[in-house]
Amino acid sequence: MICNYVKTNDYRDSVFLMGLGRRLGQVPGLERVAVLMATPMNLSLLDDMGVLGPEGKAAGPNDLIIAMSVTDAETGEKVRARLDALLNEKKPQPMGSGACRDIAAALRQLPGADLAVISLPGEFAVVEAEKALNAGLNVFMFSDNVAIEDERKLKQLARDKKLLMMGPGCGLSFLNGNAIGLCSKVRRGPIGLAAASGSGLQETMVLIDRFGSGVSQAIGVGGRDLRDEIGGITMLQAIDILEADVDTKVIVVISKPPGKNTERKIMDRLRACSKPVIVNFINGDKDAIVQAGAVATETFAETALAAISRLTPPVATKIVDLSASELAAIAASEVGKYAPEQRYLRGIYCGGTLAEEAMLIMRRSIGDIYANAPLSPDMLLANPQISREHCVIDIGAEEFTRGKPHAAIDPSPRLDRFRAEAADPAVALILMDFLLGYGCNPDPAGMMAETIAEAIAAAGRAGRHLSVVASICGSELDPQVFSAQKAKLRAAGVMVMDSNAAAARLAAAIIAMKNGVSGGRK
Amino acid sequence: MTTALPIGSPLKVVAIGAEVFADALREQAIETIQLQWSPPADIVRKHQRQLCELRESPLADKIAAANAKVIESLLNADPYWVDMKPAIEVVPGLKPNMILKSGPPLPWDQLCSTQRMGICNGILYEGLATSDAEAEALVRSGEVEFHAANDFEVVGPGAGILTPSMIVNVVEDRNSGKRGYCAPFEGPNKGGLSGWGIYNADIKKHLDLLRDVVGPIFSKMLKRIEGVPIKAIITRGVEMGDETHSRQEAESLILINKLFFLLFDEPAIPSDVLRCCVDFLDKTPRFFHPIGMASAMATLQSMKHMEYSTVVIAQVGNGVEYGIKVSSLGDQWFTAPSPQLKGMFLSSDTRQDDILPWIGDSCILEAIGLGGFAAAASPAVARLTGGTFADAIAQSREMADICLCENRNFLLPALDYAGSPAGIDLLKVLATGIQPVLHGGMISKTGKRMGAGTTRVPLACFAKAFAAFAAKYREEIPG
């Protein structure tokens, strides 16, 4: 029988229509079908094909006609329905610019995305973070300059949605083996970390790896999370996660000294924690930590070691720390080469917390240290561009990075500063850190090596001796490769120590010996 | 309660900001999308938070449902050219002492000179005054009123002057019964009274001829054949290189071709009258354009007054201000200073300053997915507006980012027969900061044709509309 269906006033291009038959495929009971615009010529074609019925004959040139010969009406109906579907089939290629301008568009392109990494200027970062959280994404926010009340709102929103709001001001996180932010890749292992300090977290992670263990998860919470305005919202979530995580056997908590109320909350939480906890509150109060049943540590190397020491079965640590006599021997050798006027130490750091750690260690033996981020307010440099006496500069501080990428990405401001310090006849020793990891500069050691070697040679020609002491905050798994960076620095004449703490101890030992044991500030 | 790390494996990341972070993740083979983020305009920034809240509120579902209905009307619109009659006989609400003009309403003293001239000339044509001074006095006294054409379902291209006795094309959407009206172009008289507000003996003669001789024949003929379906003509035109705003070459040919035969079949036309009708078809450049515009108007009328809908249903300018309307906000206007066009000039000595900011209602075509939105249909227009065809394709794709549907009635061959993006969503415009793009002609401040180009609808129109939307539904918006 002949079945004709007419769709009035529905123009389709004839090439498109001809393709329909092929796409329809085999239908049992269908002898022949043609889909055409009902122009007079096409009607006569359909007539010749023997599929034109009375409805088709009445159609006009703007009408679409489906004309077929089938065994029964039911088949005709089936064919019509399938052709209708083909006629209205959605294009597989979605329209749109393909540009992902907002999170909603990104989620359409990458369904199941679970993390937003945000590094926009503060005011914009807040808006995007809120959108991300509302869309069900965790947020890693590198950006700082976010209003504290916005930070609290974002963190509360995240907590309500059972999501993590890492940051603002979060330098890195190491989650499920993924290095996020400016972050080292380290071996996986049984130690979980939660930290409100980027470089402190990175140093502890790489030392855990270097000393022979590994990291389960490392959650950056943002530098201000433990201030009372925020109340440690993310830190408490992170501790919950690490406690629940079967791969985590020991928990490490790192932060600058927390706000009083927040400290109480964190300590209450740690007291109830079923896993061993190591806490480094960088120059903070240890008593509360000990009372909470956790281990309090001072340096990040200590923190890493303490964490490894709590593992069962025990892990043999591969630590090569210098003994007091070894330190003294190196110091004596260096001191012997200095010109009489060389007496000062200068630190040029990329990692803010590492600079702080170094100052805390060195202050004990060489006395107060000037800084752009000093340990006590009276040691603030009047002009951060000009060093005086013993001095440690955090080149990652805002006054150096305004409008530029972070010092870990582009440490080039350090080159000029290094040359200036090296040329100062009163300077005996320069102390540095080198940050490795994904997102960091691809060759921080190579970038400095030539300048260091030249400066050491120039000092020699001028009848002086320049000591350069450094540590590398990175691992063998980093794209820059720890051992390769170390070799470059060694070749340039740098004394490379295994940790920032060790480097600071060596630097302090040398300078203390040069200036007499009680030396330092006049 | 067990608290698991809320991060999946493998990790999937959306990166916003410095690309170094996305690169670092990709280096680890982590699937990462970098947002093409740029600092939003102040207007956009101001509304981000509220847009966020709106998206999360129960109102979002109501908006989506309302917009879906409006889009259904848009897609199912089936405009027929049904009549050609003096405006006073067919345009609802029009009175003998009214002159219509393009764009949003504006007080007399703020109108651009082209429109003031056009309104006075319209009064002269209606025989209500015999001099410009007299005409202006009638306006100032309020004896003659002037109104926004869009408020009367009339499309006013250019100056958009429509007087009660001028004839209009009547287009009816068979799906909704809604109508749109637009005066036919004035044959050899360039922009004429309707488009450029100019008036002289030739223009009067032609307008009279249309009203007294051509109009009645077409009216009779259109009734006899029960109207000419327009949708299919645009569908074919778009496939043949028309974007239907700056170019309707194919559409005019298809329609005129059909009309020749219809005229031939029309009984009892004296040969001199037939000659007038044929001349009208032959000597009216862009004959199809007013019918296309009236079709867009009929379609947009069917999308109006849907509670909660955020779809733009009008976007028009008057050379001073540009205004939009939004479905759920009815006939409320949201205006901002009219934007300047950029493009190609006819004469080498033209300066950007000479060009009148956007004037005319023709850009309602963009609101149904034609013109600038269908740029990918038309390589010729891409050249006309000073871009490449690749730019045109990118432009259509970009417009899809602020639209709610692909108009399956207008398929773009260059985009694999995807439907042209249509249904401008106020919320998407504000969320993305992407301004609707318009194709159009340039006229000078003294009413001369200067060139062709493109411009964008000001964001401020959308910001104002959003404020009104938020105010209207404030009880349902959280925060």
Chai-1 contact restraints between the chains, C-beta under 6 A:
chainA,res_idxA,chainB,res_idxB,connection_type,confidence,min_distance_angstrom,max_distance_angstrom,comment,restraint_id
A,N9,B,P229,contact,1.0,0.0,6.0,A-B,restraint_1
A,N9,B,A232,contact,1.0,0.0,6.0,A-B,restraint_2
A,Y11,B,A232,contact,1.0,0.0,6.0,A-B,restraint_3
A,Y11,B,T235,contact,1.0,0.0,6.0,A-B,restraint_4
A,Y11,B,R236,contact,1.0,0.0,6.0,A-B,restraint_5
A,D13,B,E239,contact,1.0,0.0,6.0,A-B,restraint_6
A,N62,B,P229,contact,1.0,0.0,6.0,A-B,restraint_7
A,N62,B,A232,contact,1.0,0.0,6.0,A-B,restraint_8
A,K91,B,A418,contact,1.0,0.0,6.0,A-B,restraint_9
A,Q93,B,D416,contact,1.0,0.0,6.0,A-B,restraint_10
A,M95,B,A400,contact,1.0,0.0,6.0,A-B,restraint_11
A,M95,B,E406,contact,1.0,0.0,6.0,A-B,restraint_12
A,M95,B,A418,contact,1.0,0.0,6.0,A-B,restraint_13
A,M95,B,P421,contact,1.0,0.0,6.0,A-B,restraint_14
A,G96,B,R397,contact,1.0,0.0,6.0,A-B,restraint_15
A,G96,B,A400,contact,1.0,0.0,6.0,A-B,restraint_16
A,G96,B,D401,contact,1.0,0.0,6.0,A-B,restraint_17
A,S97,B,R397,contact,1.0,0.0,6.0,A-B,restraint_18
A,S97,B,E398,contact,1.0,0.0,6.0,A-B,restraint_19
A,S97,B,D401,contact,1.0,0.0,6.0,A-B,restraint_20
A,A99,B,Q36,contact,1.0,0.0,6.0,A-B,restraint_21
A,C100,B,I33,contact,1.0,0.0,6.0,A-B,restraint_22
A,C100,B,L35,contact,1.0,0.0,6.0,A-B,restraint_23
A,C100,B,Q36,contact,1.0,0.0,6.0,A-B,restraint_24
A,R101,B,Q36,contact,1.0,0.0,6.0,A-B,restraint_25
A,R101,B,T432,contact,1.0,0.0,6.0,A-B,restraint_26
A,I103,B,V14,contact,1.0,0.0,6.0,A-B,restraint_27
A,A106,B,V14,contact,1.0,0.0,6.0,A-B,restraint_28
A,A106,B,I33,contact,1.0,0.0,6.0,A-B,restraint_29
A,A106,B,L35,contact,1.0,0.0,6.0,A-B,restraint_30
A,Q109,B,I33,contact,1.0,0.0,6.0,A-B,restraint_31
A,L110,B,K12,contact,1.0,0.0,6.0,A-B,restraint_32
A,L110,B,I33,contact,1.0,0.0,6.0,A-B,restraint_33
A,G112,B,K12,contact,1.0,0.0,6.0,A-B,restraint_34
A,A113,B,K12,contact,1.0,0.0,6.0,A-B,restraint_35
A,A113,B,V14,contact,1.0,0.0,6.0,A-B,restraint_36
A,D114,B,I7,contact,1.0,0.0,6.0,A-B,restraint_37
A,D114,B,G8,contact,1.0,0.0,6.0,A-B,restraint_38
A,D114,B,K12,contact,1.0,0.0,6.0,A-B,restraint_39
A,L115,B,V13,contact,1.0,0.0,6.0,A-B,restraint_40
A,A116,B,V14,contact,1.0,0.0,6.0,A-B,restraint_41
A,V117,B,V13,contact,1.0,0.0,6.0,A-B,restraint_42
A,V117,B,A15,contact,1.0,0.0,6.0,A-B,restraint_43
A,V117,B,F21,contact,1.0,0.0,6.0,A-B,restraint_44
A,I118,B,I16,contact,1.0,0.0,6.0,A-B,restraint_45
A,I118,B,G17,contact,1.0,0.0,6.0,A-B,restraint_46
A,S119,B,G17,contact,1.0,0.0,6.0,A-B,restraint_47
A,S119,B,A18,contact,1.0,0.0,6.0,A-B,restraint_48
A,S119,B,F21,contact,1.0,0.0,6.0,A-B,restraint_49
A,L120,B,I16,contact,1.0,0.0,6.0,A-B,restraint_50
A,L120,B,G17,contact,1.0,0.0,6.0,A-B,restraint_51
A,V127,B,Q48,contact,1.0,0.0,6.0,A-B,restraint_52
A,E128,B,I16,contact,1.0,0.0,6.0,A-B,restraint_53
A,E130,B,C52,contact,1.0,0.0,6.0,A-B,restraint_54
A,K131,B,C52,contact,1.0,0.0,6.0,A-B,restraint_55
A,N134,B,E56,contact,1.0,0.0,6.0,A-B,restraint_56
A,N138,B,P6,contact,1.0,0.0,6.0,A-B,restraint_57
A,N138,B,I7,contact,1.0,0.0,6.0,A-B,restraint_58
A,K162,B,P6,contact,1.0,0.0,6.0,A-B,restraint_59
A,L163,B,P6,contact,1.0,0.0,6.0,A-B,restraint_60
A,L175,B,I7,contact,1.0,0.0,6.0,A-B,restraint_61
A,N176,B,S9,contact,1.0,0.0,6.0,A-B,restraint_62
A,N178,B,L11,contact,1.0,0.0,6.0,A-B,restraint_63
A,N178,B,I30,contact,1.0,0.0,6.0,A-B,restraint_64
A,D240,B,T3,contact,1.0,0.0,6.0,A-B,restraint_65
A,I241,B,T3,contact,1.0,0.0,6.0,A-B,restraint_66
A,I241,B,L5,contact,1.0,0.0,6.0,A-B,restraint_67
A,A244,B,T2,contact,1.0,0.0,6.0,A-B,restraint_68
A,A244,B,T3,contact,1.0,0.0,6.0,A-B,restraint_69
A,I409,B,V20,contact,1.0,0.0,6.0,A-B,restraint_70
A,Y438,B,A24,contact,1.0,0.0,6.0,A-B,restraint_71
A,Y438,B,E27,contact,1.0,0.0,6.0,A-B,restraint_72
A,G439,B,V20,contact,1.0,0.0,6.0,A-B,restraint_73
A,G439,B,F21,contact,1.0,0.0,6.0,A-B,restraint_74
A,G439,B,A24,contact,1.0,0.0,6.0,A-B,restraint_75
